[in-house]
Structure formats: C-alpha cells, structure tokens
Amino acid sequence: MPFRSEAQRKWMFATHPEMAKRWAAETPKVKRLPVKVKKRKAATRPKR
C-alpha cells in the first residue's frame, strides 16, 4: 500500500519501520506527497 502523505510516512517509519520499508517500495518516486491529507466528510443520508 503506498503512502498517502508525508505525515503518514514519518509516523510509519517511527513506529513500524519494517512495514514502512515495504510501503516505500510501493510508493512511486515521482509522486510528490502532500504534507497532510484532509479527512473526508461522512456521506449524508438523503432527507425524507
């Protein structure tokens, strides 16, 4: 699974270095990662 952000990459290398190495191999080198990724809004249910 590739990294989604620089923050995720830093946290993963600090807490799970072996898994982070596998993820780093799957992350494209040309892709510039954002510093942080904003959380998605929850899907809203249609009103009745």
C-alpha positions as CSV (number, residue, x, y, z in Angstrom):
1,M,0.0,0.0,0.0
2,P,1.6,3.3,-1.0
3,F,1.8,6.3,1.4
4,R,-0.8,9.0,1.2
5,S,1.1,11.8,2.9
6,E,4.4,12.8,4.3
7,A,2.9,12.7,7.8
8,Q,1.9,9.1,7.3
9,R,5.3,8.2,6.0
10,K,7.1,9.8,9.0
11,W,4.8,8.1,11.5
12,M,5.1,4.7,9.9
13,F,9.0,4.9,9.9
14,A,8.9,5.9,13.6
15,T,6.6,3.2,14.7
16,H,6.7,0.3,12.2
17,P,10.0,0.6,10.2
18,E,9.8,-2.9,8.6
19,M,6.3,-2.3,7.2
20,A,7.3,1.3,6.2
21,K,10.1,-0.1,4.0
22,R,7.6,-2.3,2.2
23,W,5.2,0.6,1.7
24,A,8.1,2.9,0.5
25,A,8.9,0.3,-2.2
26,E,5.3,0.6,-3.5
27,T,5.1,4.4,-3.4
28,P,6.1,5.9,-6.8
29,K,9.3,8.0,-6.6
30,V,8.0,10.7,-8.9
31,K,4.8,11.3,-6.9
32,R,5.1,14.3,-4.5
33,L,3.2,13.5,-1.3
34,P,1.1,16.2,0.4
35,V,2.2,17.2,3.9
36,K,-1.2,16.0,5.3
37,V,-4.4,14.7,3.8
38,K,-7.7,16.1,5.0
39,K,-10.3,13.8,6.3
40,R,-13.3,13.0,4.0
41,K,-16.7,14.2,5.0
42,A,-19.1,11.5,6.0
43,A,-21.7,10.7,3.4
44,T,-25.0,12.2,4.3
45,R,-28.2,10.4,4.1
46,P,-31.0,11.9,1.9
47,K,-33.8,13.6,3.9
48,R,-37.2,12.0,3.8
